[in-house]
Amino acid sequence: MSRRQQIEDRLRAAFSPRELQVVDDSESHRGHAGYQEGGESHFNVAIRAEEFKDMNRVARHRAIHAALGPELISEIHALALDVDG
C-alpha cells in the first residue's frame, strides 16, 4: 500500500472527516533535501473534521501525527497540513 493511501486510511479512521485531500507533492521537490526517487516523501494534507473544532493549531497537528503513527511519520520528509473543524 502506498504512503499516500496509508495517510488517507489512517486519517479517515481516526477523524471521519467530511473533507480529506492527500496530495503527493514530492515531484516538485526533486533535487531538494529529503526527496526520494519514486516520490512519497512530501505530502500536502487538507482535512476538515468536527473533532478539530475546539482544538488550537498545535493540538490539531499533534492529533494528526498521533493518528498517522511514528513509523509512518518517520518515512515522510515533509507533511504540510491544512486543518479545520
N, CA, C and O atoms as CSV, one atom per row, in Angstrom:
chain,resi,resn,atom,element,x,y,z
A,1,MET,N,N,0.849,-1.175,0.000
A,1,MET,CA,C,0.000,0.000,0.000
A,1,MET,C,C,0.899,1.244,0.000
A,1,MET,O,O,1.911,1.283,0.699
A,2,SER,N,N,0.526,2.241,-0.776
A,2,SER,CA,C,1.318,3.466,-0.868
A,2,SER,C,C,1.224,4.279,0.430
A,2,SER,O,O,0.281,4.125,1.206
A,3,ARG,N,N,2.199,5.129,0.645
A,3,ARG,CA,C,2.156,6.022,1.810
A,3,ARG,C,C,0.953,6.958,1.731
A,3,ARG,O,O,0.308,7.236,2.742
A,4,ARG,N,N,0.656,7.441,0.531
A,4,ARG,CA,C,-0.497,8.326,0.370
A,4,ARG,C,C,-1.767,7.619,0.834
A,4,ARG,O,O,-2.587,8.206,1.540
A,5,GLN,N,N,-1.925,6.368,0.440
A,5,GLN,CA,C,-3.110,5.608,0.833
A,5,GLN,C,C,-3.117,5.334,2.334
A,5,GLN,O,O,-4.175,5.373,2.962
A,6,GLN,N,N,-1.958,5.059,2.911
A,6,GLN,CA,C,-1.878,4.840,4.356
A,6,GLN,C,C,-2.292,6.102,5.120
A,6,GLN,O,O,-3.021,6.029,6.109
A,7,ILE,N,N,-1.818,7.256,4.648
A,7,ILE,CA,C,-2.183,8.529,5.286
A,7,ILE,C,C,-3.695,8.703,5.223
A,7,ILE,O,O,-4.339,8.988,6.233
A,8,GLU,N,N,-4.255,8.529,4.032
A,8,GLU,CA,C,-5.699,8.711,3.861
A,8,GLU,C,C,-6.485,7.737,4.739
A,8,GLU,O,O,-7.424,8.146,5.422
A,9,ASP,N,N,-6.118,6.474,4.730
A,9,ASP,CA,C,-6.840,5.465,5.513
A,9,ASP,C,C,-6.792,5.770,7.007
A,9,ASP,O,O,-7.813,5.682,7.690
A,10,ARG,N,N,-5.628,6.124,7.514
A,10,ARG,CA,C,-5.486,6.383,8.947
A,10,ARG,C,C,-6.243,7.642,9.375
A,10,ARG,O,O,-6.840,7.671,10.452
A,11,LEU,N,N,-6.220,8.676,8.538
A,11,LEU,CA,C,-6.943,9.897,8.886
A,11,LEU,C,C,-8.454,9.689,8.812
A,11,LEU,O,O,-9.188,10.220,9.645
A,12,ARG,N,N,-8.922,8.933,7.839
A,12,ARG,CA,C,-10.359,8.628,7.756
A,12,ARG,C,C,-10.802,7.823,8.979
A,12,ARG,O,O,-11.857,8.094,9.553
A,13,ALA,N,N,-10.005,6.845,9.374
A,13,ALA,CA,C,-10.351,6.002,10.523
A,13,ALA,C,C,-10.363,6.801,11.824
A,13,ALA,O,O,-11.219,6.581,12.681
A,14,ALA,N,N,-9.422,7.719,11.972
A,14,ALA,CA,C,-9.286,8.464,13.228
A,14,ALA,C,C,-10.289,9.599,13.359
A,14,ALA,O,O,-10.756,9.874,14.464
A,15,PHE,N,N,-10.637,10.271,12.254
A,15,PHE,CA,C,-11.402,11.519,12.348
A,15,PHE,C,C,-12.717,11.542,11.579
A,15,PHE,O,O,-13.490,12.486,11.743
A,16,SER,N,N,-13.000,10.559,10.760
A,16,SER,CA,C,-14.208,10.571,9.919
A,16,SER,C,C,-14.427,11.957,9.307
A,16,SER,O,O,-15.470,12.575,9.520
A,17,PRO,N,N,-13.449,12.439,8.551
A,17,PRO,CA,C,-13.545,13.806,8.036
A,17,PRO,C,C,-14.656,13.973,7.005
A,17,PRO,O,O,-15.010,13.039,6.286
A,18,ARG,N,N,-15.190,15.186,6.955
A,18,ARG,CA,C,-16.175,15.492,5.918
A,18,ARG,C,C,-15.459,15.885,4.623
A,18,ARG,O,O,-16.054,15.880,3.545
A,19,GLU,N,N,-14.174,16.225,4.746
A,19,GLU,CA,C,-13.350,16.536,3.576
A,19,GLU,C,C,-11.930,16.082,3.866
A,19,GLU,O,O,-11.401,16.317,4.952
A,20,LEU,N,N,-11.316,15.428,2.883
A,20,LEU,CA,C,-9.928,14.991,3.034
A,20,LEU,C,C,-9.269,14.941,1.669
A,20,LEU,O,O,-9.772,14.300,0.746
A,21,GLN,N,N,-8.152,15.614,1.551
A,21,GLN,CA,C,-7.333,15.561,0.337
A,21,GLN,C,C,-5.901,15.280,0.764
A,21,GLN,O,O,-5.343,15.980,1.609
A,22,VAL,N,N,-5.320,14.258,0.176
A,22,VAL,CA,C,-3.922,13.911,0.426
A,22,VAL,C,C,-3.221,13.953,-0.920
A,22,VAL,O,O,-3.522,13.161,-1.813
A,23,VAL,N,N,-2.282,14.883,-1.061
A,23,VAL,CA,C,-1.589,15.083,-2.331
A,23,VAL,C,C,-0.103,14.796,-2.146
A,23,VAL,O,O,0.549,15.362,-1.269
A,24,ASP,N,N,0.419,13.906,-2.990
A,24,ASP,CA,C,1.859,13.635,-3.011
A,24,ASP,C,C,2.520,14.744,-3.829
A,24,ASP,O,O,2.387,14.789,-5.052
A,25,ASP,N,N,3.224,15.622,-3.151
A,25,ASP,CA,C,3.860,16.782,-3.790
A,25,ASP,C,C,5.361,16.568,-3.965
A,25,ASP,O,O,6.107,17.530,-4.145
A,26,SER,N,N,5.800,15.333,-3.914
A,26,SER,CA,C,7.230,15.009,-3.922
A,26,SER,C,C,7.941,15.485,-5.180
A,26,SER,O,O,9.056,16.000,-5.100
A,27,GLU,N,N,7.322,15.324,-6.323
A,27,GLU,CA,C,7.996,15.651,-7.584
A,27,GLU,C,C,8.419,17.122,-7.639
A,27,GLU,O,O,9.429,17.445,-8.263
A,28,SER,N,N,7.676,17.999,-7.008
A,28,SER,CA,C,8.053,19.416,-7.034
A,28,SER,C,C,9.263,19.695,-6.142
A,28,SER,O,O,9.775,20.814,-6.122
A,29,HIS,N,N,9.722,18.681,-5.407
A,29,HIS,CA,C,10.884,18.831,-4.533
A,29,HIS,C,C,12.099,18.063,-5.044
A,29,HIS,O,O,13.081,17.892,-4.321
A,30,ARG,N,N,12.031,17.604,-6.286
A,30,ARG,CA,C,13.158,16.867,-6.878
A,30,ARG,C,C,14.428,17.726,-6.785
A,30,ARG,O,O,14.431,18.903,-7.144
A,31,GLY,N,N,15.483,17.111,-6.301
A,31,GLY,CA,C,16.756,17.819,-6.164
A,31,GLY,C,C,16.926,18.505,-4.820
A,31,GLY,O,O,18.007,19.012,-4.519
A,32,HIS,N,N,15.882,18.529,-4.011
A,32,HIS,CA,C,15.953,19.147,-2.685
A,32,HIS,C,C,16.173,18.079,-1.622
A,32,HIS,O,O,16.038,16.884,-1.884
A,33,ALA,N,N,16.508,18.523,-0.442
A,33,ALA,CA,C,16.727,17.607,0.681
A,33,ALA,C,C,15.474,16.776,0.939
A,33,ALA,O,O,14.357,17.292,0.899
A,34,GLY,N,N,15.667,15.508,1.199
A,34,GLY,CA,C,14.560,14.640,1.560
A,34,GLY,C,C,13.833,14.011,0.390
A,34,GLY,O,O,13.009,13.118,0.589
A,35,TYR,N,N,14.115,14.455,-0.828
A,35,TYR,CA,C,13.441,13.868,-1.985
A,35,TYR,C,C,13.860,12.405,-2.107
A,35,TYR,O,O,15.033,12.066,-1.951
A,36,GLN,N,N,12.892,11.553,-2.386
A,36,GLN,CA,C,13.162,10.128,-2.592
A,36,GLN,C,C,12.719,9.766,-4.002
A,36,GLN,O,O,11.617,10.120,-4.422
A,37,GLU,N,N,13.570,9.068,-4.725
A,37,GLU,CA,C,13.205,8.616,-6.062
A,37,GLU,C,C,11.927,7.787,-5.954
A,37,GLU,O,O,11.818,6.911,-5.097
A,38,GLY,N,N,10.978,8.064,-6.812
A,38,GLY,CA,C,9.694,7.370,-6.763
A,38,GLY,C,C,8.641,8.137,-5.983
A,38,GLY,O,O,7.477,7.736,-5.948
A,39,GLY,N,N,9.042,9.244,-5.352
A,39,GLY,CA,C,8.076,10.091,-4.647
A,39,GLY,C,C,7.733,9.591,-3.271
A,39,GLY,O,O,8.486,8.839,-2.652
A,40,GLU,N,N,6.568,10.027,-2.800
A,40,GLU,CA,C,6.042,9.665,-1.491
A,40,GLU,C,C,6.937,10.123,-0.339
A,40,GLU,O,O,7.099,9.417,0.656
A,41,SER,N,N,7.515,11.320,-0.491
A,41,SER,CA,C,8.338,11.898,0.573
A,41,SER,C,C,7.775,13.227,1.076
A,41,SER,O,O,8.050,13.619,2.210
A,42,HIS,N,N,6.999,13.917,0.261
A,42,HIS,CA,C,6.432,15.226,0.587
A,42,HIS,C,C,4.922,15.189,0.325
A,42,HIS,O,O,4.481,14.859,-0.777
A,43,PHE,N,N,4.142,15.531,1.346
A,43,PHE,CA,C,2.683,15.471,1.200
A,43,PHE,C,C,2.028,16.760,1.667
A,43,PHE,O,O,2.499,17.423,2.592
A,44,ASN,N,N,0.931,17.096,1.005
A,44,ASN,CA,C,0.043,18.176,1.428
A,44,ASN,C,C,-1.282,17.524,1.815
A,44,ASN,O,O,-1.864,16.767,1.038
A,45,VAL,N,N,-1.749,17.826,3.027
A,45,VAL,CA,C,-2.996,17.251,3.514
A,45,VAL,C,C,-3.948,18.381,3.894
A,45,VAL,O,O,-3.588,19.276,4.658
A,46,ALA,N,N,-5.164,18.333,3.354
A,46,ALA,CA,C,-6.233,19.244,3.764
A,46,ALA,C,C,-7.314,18.365,4.373
A,46,ALA,O,O,-7.802,17.433,3.732
A,47,ILE,N,N,-7.684,18.661,5.602
A,47,ILE,CA,C,-8.667,17.845,6.311
A,47,ILE,C,C,-9.631,18.733,7.084
A,47,ILE,O,O,-9.224,19.703,7.724
A,48,ARG,N,N,-10.906,18.390,7.015
A,48,ARG,CA,C,-11.956,19.095,7.744
A,48,ARG,C,C,-12.735,18.051,8.539
A,48,ARG,O,O,-13.316,17.132,7.961
A,49,ALA,N,N,-12.745,18.192,9.861
A,49,ALA,CA,C,-13.449,17.229,10.708
A,49,ALA,C,C,-13.946,17.924,11.961
A,49,ALA,O,O,-13.300,18.835,12.481
A,50,GLU,N,N,-15.082,17.492,12.432
A,50,GLU,CA,C,-15.705,18.078,13.621
A,50,GLU,C,C,-14.782,18.005,14.840
A,50,GLU,O,O,-14.787,18.909,15.675
A,51,GLU,N,N,-14.006,16.954,14.943
A,51,GLU,CA,C,-13.121,16.761,16.088
A,51,GLU,C,C,-12.131,17.920,16.285
A,51,GLU,O,O,-11.697,18.179,17.408
A,52,PHE,N,N,-11.780,18.607,15.210
A,52,PHE,CA,C,-10.803,19.692,15.291
A,52,PHE,C,C,-11.410,21.025,15.715
A,52,PHE,O,O,-10.683,21.986,15.961
A,53,LYS,N,N,-12.720,21.088,15.800
A,53,LYS,CA,C,-13.433,22.350,16.030
A,53,LYS,C,C,-12.921,23.134,17.245
A,53,LYS,O,O,-12.713,24.345,17.159
A,54,ASP,N,N,-12.723,22.458,18.353
A,54,ASP,CA,C,-12.321,23.148,19.582
A,54,ASP,C,C,-10.834,23.032,19.886
A,54,ASP,O,O,-10.407,23.348,20.997
A,55,MET,N,N,-10.045,22.588,18.928
A,55,MET,CA,C,-8.596,22.447,19.122
A,55,MET,C,C,-7.862,23.635,18.534
A,55,MET,O,O,-8.283,24.207,17.529
A,56,ASN,N,N,-6.755,24.003,19.174
A,56,ASN,CA,C,-5.894,25.018,18.563
A,56,ASN,C,C,-5.009,24.340,17.507
A,56,ASN,O,O,-5.023,23.117,17.369
A,57,ARG,N,N,-4.264,25.126,16.786
A,57,ARG,CA,C,-3.453,24.632,15.676
A,57,ARG,C,C,-2.479,23.545,16.113
A,57,ARG,O,O,-2.356,22.517,15.446
A,58,VAL,N,N,-1.788,23.763,17.226
A,58,VAL,CA,C,-0.801,22.792,17.701
A,58,VAL,C,C,-1.482,21.476,18.069
A,58,VAL,O,O,-0.976,20.408,17.726
A,59,ALA,N,N,-2.603,21.535,18.752
A,59,ALA,CA,C,-3.329,20.327,19.138
A,59,ALA,C,C,-3.817,19.561,17.906
A,59,ALA,O,O,-3.794,18.331,17.892
A,60,ARG,N,N,-4.252,20.275,16.887
A,60,ARG,CA,C,-4.701,19.629,15.649
A,60,ARG,C,C,-3.551,18.863,15.000
A,60,ARG,O,O,-3.709,17.712,14.592
A,61,HIS,N,N,-2.401,19.513,14.910
A,61,HIS,CA,C,-1.241,18.877,14.283
A,61,HIS,C,C,-0.783,17.672,15.099
A,61,HIS,O,O,-0.424,16.640,14.532
A,62,ARG,N,N,-0.794,17.793,16.404
A,62,ARG,CA,C,-0.416,16.657,17.261
A,62,ARG,C,C,-1.374,15.492,17.080
A,62,ARG,O,O,-0.945,14.338,17.045
A,63,ALA,N,N,-2.653,15.775,16.964
A,63,ALA,CA,C,-3.649,14.721,16.774
A,63,ALA,C,C,-3.429,13.991,15.449
A,63,ALA,O,O,-3.552,12.768,15.379
A,64,ILE,N,N,-3.109,14.734,14.418
A,64,ILE,CA,C,-2.847,14.119,13.118
A,64,ILE,C,C,-1.591,13.259,13.176
A,64,ILE,O,O,-1.590,12.133,12.680
A,65,HIS,N,N,-0.533,13.773,13.771
A,65,HIS,CA,C,0.704,12.993,13.897
A,65,HIS,C,C,0.459,11.721,14.696
A,65,HIS,O,O,0.980,10.663,14.342
A,66,ALA,N,N,-0.326,11.804,15.768
A,66,ALA,CA,C,-0.639,10.619,16.572
A,66,ALA,C,C,-1.432,9.606,15.755
A,66,ALA,O,O,-1.183,8.404,15.847
A,67,ALA,N,N,-2.384,10.083,14.956
A,67,ALA,CA,C,-3.198,9.184,14.133
A,67,ALA,C,C,-2.355,8.481,13.076
A,67,ALA,O,O,-2.595,7.313,12.769
A,68,LEU,N,N,-1.381,9.175,12.522
A,68,LEU,CA,C,-0.535,8.571,11.494
A,68,LEU,C,C,0.455,7.581,12.093
A,68,LEU,O,O,0.801,6.580,11.465
A,69,GLY,N,N,0.904,7.864,13.302
A,69,GLY,CA,C,1.825,6.957,13.984
A,69,GLY,C,C,3.282,7.268,13.676
A,69,GLY,O,O,3.609,7.759,12.595
A,70,PRO,N,N,4.148,6.978,14.631
A,70,PRO,CA,C,5.565,7.330,14.487
A,70,PRO,C,C,6.264,6.627,13.333
A,70,PRO,O,O,7.173,7.200,12.732
A,71,GLU,N,N,5.866,5.402,13.007
A,71,GLU,CA,C,6.550,4.685,11.917
A,71,GLU,C,C,6.272,5.335,10.569
A,71,GLU,O,O,7.182,5.462,9.750
A,72,LEU,N,N,5.029,5.749,10.324
A,72,LEU,CA,C,4.703,6.403,9.058
A,72,LEU,C,C,5.282,7.815,9.021
A,72,LEU,O,O,5.820,8.237,7.997
A,73,ILE,N,N,5.177,8.539,10.117
A,73,ILE,CA,C,5.744,9.889,10.178
A,73,ILE,C,C,7.239,9.858,9.877
A,73,ILE,O,O,7.755,10.752,9.206
A,74,SER,N,N,7.938,8.835,10.368
A,74,SER,CA,C,9.391,8.754,10.158
A,74,SER,C,C,9.764,8.510,8.694
A,74,SER,O,O,10.902,8.764,8.299
A,75,GLU,N,N,8.819,8.019,7.888
A,75,GLU,CA,C,9.071,7.762,6.470
A,75,GLU,C,C,8.796,8.973,5.585
A,75,GLU,O,O,9.132,8.965,4.401
A,76,ILE,N,N,8.189,10.009,6.150
A,76,ILE,CA,C,7.793,11.199,5.393
A,76,ILE,C,C,8.762,12.329,5.699
A,76,ILE,O,O,9.035,12.622,6.863
A,77,HIS,N,N,9.286,12.970,4.646
A,77,HIS,CA,C,10.209,14.087,4.862
A,77,HIS,C,C,9.463,15.368,5.206
A,77,HIS,O,O,9.903,16.121,6.074
A,78,ALA,N,N,8.333,15.629,4.537
A,78,ALA,CA,C,7.580,16.870,4.766
A,78,ALA,C,C,6.092,16.599,4.703
A,78,ALA,O,O,5.607,15.915,3.802
A,79,LEU,N,N,5.364,17.153,5.685
A,79,LEU,CA,C,3.931,16.986,5.760
A,79,LEU,C,C,3.298,18.360,6.023
A,79,LEU,O,O,3.334,18.867,7.144
A,80,ALA,N,N,2.727,18.945,4.981
A,80,ALA,CA,C,2.066,20.253,5.119
A,80,ALA,C,C,0.602,20.009,5.450
A,80,ALA,O,O,-0.085,19.271,4.743
A,81,LEU,N,N,0.126,20.623,6.519
A,81,LEU,CA,C,-1.239,20.393,6.997
A,81,LEU,C,C,-2.096,21.635,6.916
A,81,LEU,O,O,-1.675,22.719,7.320
A,82,ASP,N,N,-3.300,21.476,6.392
A,82,ASP,CA,C,-4.340,22.493,6.367
A,82,ASP,C,C,-5.520,21.858,7.096
A,82,ASP,O,O,-6.251,21.056,6.514
A,83,VAL,N,N,-5.708,22.211,8.357
A,83,VAL,CA,C,-6.664,21.527,9.231
A,83,VAL,C,C,-7.710,22.528,9.733
A,83,VAL,O,O,-7.380,23.649,10.120
A,84,ASP,N,N,-8.981,22.096,9.719
A,84,ASP,CA,C,-10.041,22.953,10.246
A,84,ASP,C,C,-11.158,22.082,10.801
A,84,ASP,O,O,-11.313,20.917,10.436
A,85,GLY,N,N,-11.930,22.689,11.693
A,85,GLY,CA,C,-13.027,21.978,12.345
A,85,GLY,C,C,-14.310,22.057,11.580
A,85,GLY,O,O,-15.321,21.504,12.011
